[in-house]
Amino acid sequence: MHPHKMLQLLMPLAAVTALTCQTATAQLSPVPLPLKQALSLSETQNRRVLKSAIQKDIAEEEIKEAEETRLPDFDFHTAYARITNLTEFRDGAFGGMKVTDLHNNQYDATVTGSMPIYQGNRLNNVVDKAKLNHEVAGLLLHKTEKDVKLDVTAHYLGIYKLMQLDKLLTENVAEEKERLKEVKALLKNGTITKNEVLRAELQLKDREIQLINNRKDIEIAYNDLKTLLQLPEDQPMVIDTVSLIADSRAVDFAELQNAALGNEEFRIAQQQQQMGTIDVKSAKANYLPVISMYGSYTYKYPNFMFFPPDWNAYTFGQVGIQATYSLSGLYKNKSRIALAKKKAEAAAQQTSIVADENRDRIFRQFKQYEELLDKFKVTDAAETLATENYRLVKLQYLNQLVVITEMIDADNALLQAKYNRISARIDAEMKYYEMLHTAGLPFTK
């Protein structure tokens, strides 16, 4: 075979092989997923967000449906009937019977139309309320996106905390194994009892169990995150922890509080308050008449406008204006108006309630954030003290000045101090995102 033709045959095979190798490599080493990209995925793939987007589209279609009520209505009616002759009784119930022959076939085709002219602003109220519903649906979509983003962030930071604990436990297990070797060596020298070896082995097993449980928790957290982002369960995934945690952030409390008074929840309450006002107007409109234009055009056969009927087809049309006034509304509508007003008052109170709740929530979260920031120095100092304490106790234990119980206590205290230091920073980061969520501000890094 010519070398050039052989090269043409081998090139597709090489491409497939390269693609397979890339896929295998990607499966073995998943690309870290940054938080920013995960938040972007949540906007397009999360089922709660997609459902909320559909509900917004539904609200948009409801506006069109409401506006179409202003258009005239047209109906077409057609019928065919087989009728009998007309029998009259001129003398009593059944006396003096006279039969008039009629045409036994009857045809009818009619077009009718009507168009509202005045309905006490009812139609405008329906359209205005549909528009408010659409605005509420848009706000609910933004709120759902915001809630899902907070959920994704919580999973990210939760996984990161579990990963840090896994790192601490892994290091601690390795250290416990070294300590167990040291304890067994001391047992051979006869300087300690068998009980201390058992305590060291028990401590090691306890750490190994914690490590197993923690790794299962990591798998569960990753699965929950994949569900949020609608990623395949068998797809390898690892979060990107680079620059995930910041020691401190500039937070303006006044800015957060002002923003919280205009977040989605507050604006939804305002829109619902406006809907209550519209409902009051709609209830009052029941006191007003309904005026509409109507018309019809009919083609019929035979002509029953005369008697005896003419055996001819005919057409007949009419156009006019009609007015309807509900007399029962004079005594029924009072309760409707009262009910609508009470609902409007409740909606106004709900707006104030949401405003108070937002102020209180942002204040509480800001103080909790300050508390966590204040813990940084404390947890740093506690880790330094625990490290030094562990070093001294270990030295004393090797010199047989303390028992293994004190050694284990120092080890537990050091592990807890290291975890507290990391946990405080992760919790502060989460609290920062919670403040942004309450204020309705975008999640920025």
C-alpha positions in Angstrom: 0.0 0.0 0.0 1.2 3.5 -0.8 2.5 5.3 2.4 0.2 8.3 1.8 -2.9 6.1 1.7 -1.8 4.2 4.8 -1.4 7.5 6.6 -4.9 8.5 5.6 -6.3 5.3 7.1 -4.3 5.6 10.3 -5.2 9.2 11.0 -8.9 8.6 12.1 -7.7 5.7 14.3 -5.2 7.9 15.9 -7.8 10.6 16.5 -10.1 8.0 18.2 -7.3 6.7 20.3 -6.4 10.2 21.4 -10.0 11.0 22.3 -10.3 7.8 24.3 -7.1 8.6 26.1 -8.3 12.1 26.9 -11.7 10.7 28.2 -9.9 8.1 30.3 -7.6 10.7 31.7 -10.6 13.0 32.4 -12.3 10.2 34.3 -9.2 9.4 36.4 -8.4 13.1 37.1 -11.6 15.2 37.0 -11.1 18.9 36.4 -11.8 20.9 39.6 -15.1 22.7 39.4 -14.8 26.4 40.7 -17.7 27.7 42.8 -18.3 30.5 40.2 -18.9 27.9 37.5 -21.1 25.8 39.8 -23.3 28.9 40.5 -23.6 29.5 36.8 -24.6 25.9 36.2 -27.3 26.2 38.9 -29.0 29.0 36.9 -29.4 26.8 33.8 -29.7 23.2 35.1 -31.3 23.2 38.6 -34.8 21.8 38.4 -36.2 24.3 40.9 -34.9 27.2 38.8 -36.2 25.6 35.6 -39.7 25.1 37.2 -39.7 28.8 38.4 -38.8 29.9 34.9 -41.7 28.0 33.4 -44.0 29.6 36.0 -42.8 33.0 34.8 -43.6 32.1 31.2 -47.0 31.0 32.4 -47.6 34.3 34.0 -46.6 36.0 30.8 -49.1 34.0 28.8 -51.8 35.0 31.4 -51.2 38.6 30.6 -51.9 37.9 26.9 -55.0 36.0 27.9 -56.2 38.9 30.1 -55.6 41.4 27.3 -57.6 39.3 24.9 -60.7 39.8 27.1 -60.9 43.3 25.6 -61.4 41.9 22.1 -64.9 41.2 20.7 -66.4 37.8 20.9 -67.8 36.1 17.9 -69.9 32.9 17.7 -71.2 30.8 14.8 -74.2 28.7 15.2 -75.8 26.3 12.7 -78.5 23.7 13.1 -80.7 21.4 11.1 -84.1 20.1 12.4 -86.8 17.8 11.2 -90.1 19.2 12.4 -93.7 18.0 12.4 -96.8 19.7 11.0 -98.6 22.2 13.3 -101.7 20.9 15.0 -104.2 23.4 16.6 -107.1 22.6 18.9 -109.7 25.4 18.5 -112.5 23.9 20.6 -111.3 22.9 24.1 -108.4 20.7 25.0 -108.7 18.3 22.0 -111.6 19.7 20.0 -111.7 21.4 16.6 -108.3 20.0 15.5 -106.8 21.8 12.6 -103.5 20.7 11.0 -101.3 23.1 9.1 -98.7 21.6 6.8 -95.2 22.9 7.4 -92.0 22.3 5.7 -90.4 19.5 7.6 -86.8 20.6 7.1 -85.5 23.6 9.0 -82.0 25.1 8.5 -80.3 27.8 10.6 -76.9 29.5 10.4 -76.2 32.5 12.7 -73.2 34.7 13.4 -73.3 36.7 16.6 -70.8 39.1 18.1 -70.4 41.3 21.2 -67.7 43.7 22.4 -67.4 45.2 25.8 -67.6 49.0 25.9 -67.7 49.7 29.6 -67.4 47.3 32.6 -66.5 49.6 35.4 -62.8 49.2 34.7 -63.0 45.4 35.4 -61.0 44.4 32.3 -58.2 46.9 33.1 -58.1 45.5 36.6 -57.7 42.0 35.3 -54.9 43.0 33.0 -53.1 45.0 35.7 -53.3 42.1 38.2 -52.0 39.7 35.5 -49.0 42.1 35.0 -48.4 42.2 38.7 -48.5 38.4 38.8 -45.9 38.3 36.1 -43.7 40.7 38.0 -44.1 38.5 41.1 -43.2 35.4 39.0 -40.0 37.2 37.9 -39.1 38.0 41.4 -39.8 34.4 42.5 -37.5 33.2 39.7 -34.7 35.5 41.0 -35.4 34.3 44.6 -35.3 30.7 43.5 -32.0 31.3 41.7 -30.7 33.0 44.8 -31.8 30.2 47.2 -30.3 27.6 45.0 -27.0 29.5 44.8 -26.9 29.7 48.6 -27.6 25.9 48.7 -24.8 25.3 46.2 -22.4 27.5 48.2 -23.4 25.7 51.5 -22.6 22.3 49.9 -19.3 23.7 48.6 -18.2 25.0 51.9 -19.6 21.9 53.7 -17.5 19.6 51.4 -14.5 21.8 52.0 -14.9 21.5 55.7 -15.2 17.7 55.5 -12.1 17.7 53.3 -10.2 19.7 55.8 -11.3 17.3 58.5 -10.3 14.4 56.4 -6.8 15.9 56.1 -6.6 16.3 59.9 -7.8 12.8 60.6 -5.5 11.3 58.0 -2.5 13.0 59.6 -3.8 12.1 63.0 -4.2 8.4 62.1 -0.6 8.3 60.8 0.6 9.9 64.0 -1.5 7.5 66.1 0.2 4.6 64.3 3.6 6.0 65.1 2.6 6.4 68.7 1.4 2.8 68.8 4.8 1.7 67.7 6.4 3.8 70.4 4.0 2.4 73.0 4.7 -1.2 72.0 8.4 -0.5 72.2 8.0 0.8 75.7 6.0 -2.3 76.6 8.9 -4.5 75.4 11.2 -2.6 77.7 8.8 -3.2 80.6 8.3 0.5 81.3 4.5 0.5 80.7 1.6 -1.8 81.1 -0.4 -3.7 78.6 -3.4 -1.5 79.4 -1.6 1.6 77.9 -1.1 -0.3 74.6 -4.7 -1.2 74.5 -5.6 2.5 75.1 -3.4 3.5 72.2 -4.9 0.8 69.9 -8.4 1.9 70.9 -7.5 5.6 70.2 -6.3 4.5 66.7 -9.4 2.5 65.9 -11.6 5.4 67.0 -9.7 7.8 64.6 -10.0 5.3 61.8 -13.8 5.0 62.3 -14.0 8.8 62.3 -12.1 8.9 59.0 -14.3 6.3 57.4 -17.5 8.1 58.5 -16.1 11.4 57.3 -15.2 10.0 53.9 -18.7 8.6 53.5 -20.1 12.0 54.4 -18.0 13.6 51.7 -19.4 11.1 49.1 -23.0 12.0 50.2 -22.3 15.7 50.0 -20.8 15.3 46.5 -23.9 13.4 45.4 -26.2 16.1 46.8 -24.2 18.7 44.9 -24.5 16.8 41.7 -28.2 16.6 42.2 -28.4 20.3 42.7 -26.5 20.9 39.4 -28.1 18.0 37.6 -24.8 16.3 36.8 -24.6 12.5 36.2 -24.1 10.5 39.4 -21.2 8.5 37.9 -19.4 11.7 36.7 -16.2 12.2 38.7 -16.3 15.5 40.5 -14.0 17.5 42.7 -14.5 21.1 44.0 -11.9 23.8 43.4 -10.7 25.0 46.8 -8.3 27.6 45.4 -9.2 31.0 46.9 -12.4 29.6 48.3 -11.8 31.0 51.8 -10.9 34.6 52.6 -9.7 35.7 56.1 -11.7 38.9 56.0 -14.1 40.8 53.7 -15.1 44.4 53.7 -18.7 44.4 54.8 -20.8 47.6 55.0 -23.7 47.0 57.4 -25.7 50.0 56.2 -25.4 49.0 52.6 -26.6 45.4 53.5 -29.5 46.7 55.5 -30.7 49.1 52.8 -30.4 46.4 50.2 -32.3 43.9 52.4 -35.3 46.4 52.4 -35.5 46.0 48.6 -34.8 42.3 48.2 -37.1 39.9 46.4 -39.2 38.9 49.4 -39.9 42.6 50.2 -40.8 43.4 46.6 -43.0 40.4 46.3 -44.9 41.6 49.4 -45.3 45.0 47.8 -46.7 43.6 44.6 -49.1 41.5 46.6 -50.2 44.6 48.4 -50.9 46.3 45.1 -52.9 43.2 44.1 -55.0 43.7 47.2 -55.7 47.3 46.1 -56.8 46.1 42.7 -59.1 43.5 44.2 -60.8 46.3 46.2 -61.3 48.3 42.9 -62.7 45.2 41.2 -65.2 44.6 44.1 -66.4 48.3 43.9 -66.8 47.9 40.1 -69.7 45.5 40.8 -71.8 48.6 41.7 -71.4 49.8 38.1 -73.3 48.7 35.0 -71.9 46.6 32.1 -72.4 48.2 28.7 -71.6 46.3 25.5 -72.2 46.4 21.8 -73.8 43.3 20.2 -74.9 42.2 16.8 -76.1 39.1 14.9 -76.8 38.0 11.3 -78.9 34.9 10.6 -79.6 32.8 7.5 -82.7 30.6 8.0 -85.1 28.4 6.1 -88.0 28.4 6.0 -89.4 31.8 7.0 -91.2 31.4 10.3 -91.4 35.2 10.8 -94.8 34.9 9.1 -97.6 32.5 9.7 -98.4 30.4 7.9 -94.6 30.2 7.1 -93.2 31.1 3.7 -91.3 28.3 2.1 -88.4 30.7 1.4 -85.0 31.2 2.9 -84.3 34.6 4.5 -81.6 36.6 6.3 -82.0 38.8 9.3 -79.5 41.0 11.1 -79.4 43.3 14.0 -76.9 45.5 15.9 -77.3 47.5 19.1 -76.0 48.4 22.5 -77.1 46.7 25.7 -76.6 47.6 29.4 -76.8 45.3 32.4 -77.0 46.3 36.0 -76.9 43.8 38.8 -79.6 44.8 41.4 -78.5 42.0 43.7 -75.1 43.7 43.9 -76.7 46.5 45.9 -77.0 44.2 48.9 -74.4 41.4 48.1 -71.4 43.6 47.2 -70.9 45.3 50.5 -69.4 42.1 52.0 -67.2 41.6 49.0 -65.8 45.1 49.3 -65.2 44.6 53.1 -63.5 41.3 52.5 -61.3 42.8 49.7 -60.3 45.7 52.0 -59.4 43.4 54.9 -57.2 41.3 52.5 -55.5 44.5 51.3 -54.9 45.6 54.9 -53.4 42.1 55.6 -51.1 42.4 52.6 -50.0 45.9 53.8 -49.1 44.4 57.2 -47.3 41.6 55.5 -45.1 44.1 53.7 -44.2 45.7 57.0 -43.6 42.3 58.6 -41.2 41.3 55.8 -39.3 44.6 56.2 -38.9 44.0 60.0 -37.8 40.4 59.4 -35.2 41.5 56.8 -33.8 44.1 59.2 -33.6 41.7 62.1 -32.1 38.9 59.9 -29.4 41.1 58.4 -28.6 42.5 61.9 -28.3 39.0 63.4 -26.2 37.7 60.5 -23.9 40.7 60.7 -23.3 40.2 64.4 -22.7 36.5 63.9 -20.2 37.4 61.2 -18.4 39.8 63.5 -18.4 37.1 66.2 -16.8 34.6 63.8 -14.2 37.1 62.8 -13.4 37.7 66.4 -12.9 34.0 66.9 -10.0 33.9 64.3 -7.4 35.2 66.8 -8.8 33.1 69.5 -8.7 29.9 67.5 -5.3 30.7 66.2 -4.0 31.2 69.7 -5.8 28.0 70.9 -4.1 26.0 68.1 -0.7 27.4 69.1 -1.3 26.5 72.8 -2.7 23.1 71.9 0.4 22.4 69.7 2.8 23.4 72.5 0.8 21.4 75.1 0.9 18.3 72.9 4.6 18.7 72.4 5.3 19.0 76.1 2.9 16.1 77.1 4.4 13.9 74.4 7.9 14.6 75.7 6.8 13.9 79.3 5.1 10.7 78.2 8.2 9.4 76.5 10.1 10.2 79.7 7.3 8.3 81.6 6.3 11.4 83.6 2.6 11.2 82.5 0.2 8.3 81.7 -1.2 7.7 78.2 -4.6 9.1 79.2 -3.0 12.6 79.3 -1.3 11.9 76.0 -4.6 11.1 74.4 -6.3 14.1 75.9 -3.6 16.4 74.5 -3.9 14.7 71.1 -7.7 15.2 71.1 -7.3 18.8 72.2 -4.9 19.5 69.4 -7.1 17.9 66.8 -10.1 19.9 68.1 -8.1 23.2 68.1 -7.0 22.6 64.5 -10.5 21.8 63.4 -11.9 24.9 65.3 -9.5 27.2 63.5 -10.5 25.9 60.0 -14.2 25.6 60.9 -14.3 29.3 62.1 -13.0 30.5 58.8 -15.4 28.3 56.7 -18.4 29.3 58.9 -17.5 33.0 58.5 -17.4 32.5 54.7 -20.8 30.9 54.8 -22.2 33.7 57.0 -20.9 36.2 54.5 -22.8 34.5 51.7 -25.9 34.3 53.9 -25.7 38.1 54.3 -25.5 38.6 50.6 -28.5 36.2 50.2 -30.6 38.2 52.7 -29.6 41.5 51.1 -30.4 40.2 47.6 -26.9 41.0 46.4 -25.0 38.9 43.8 -22.6 36.3 45.1 -19.2 38.0 44.4 -15.7 36.9 45.2 
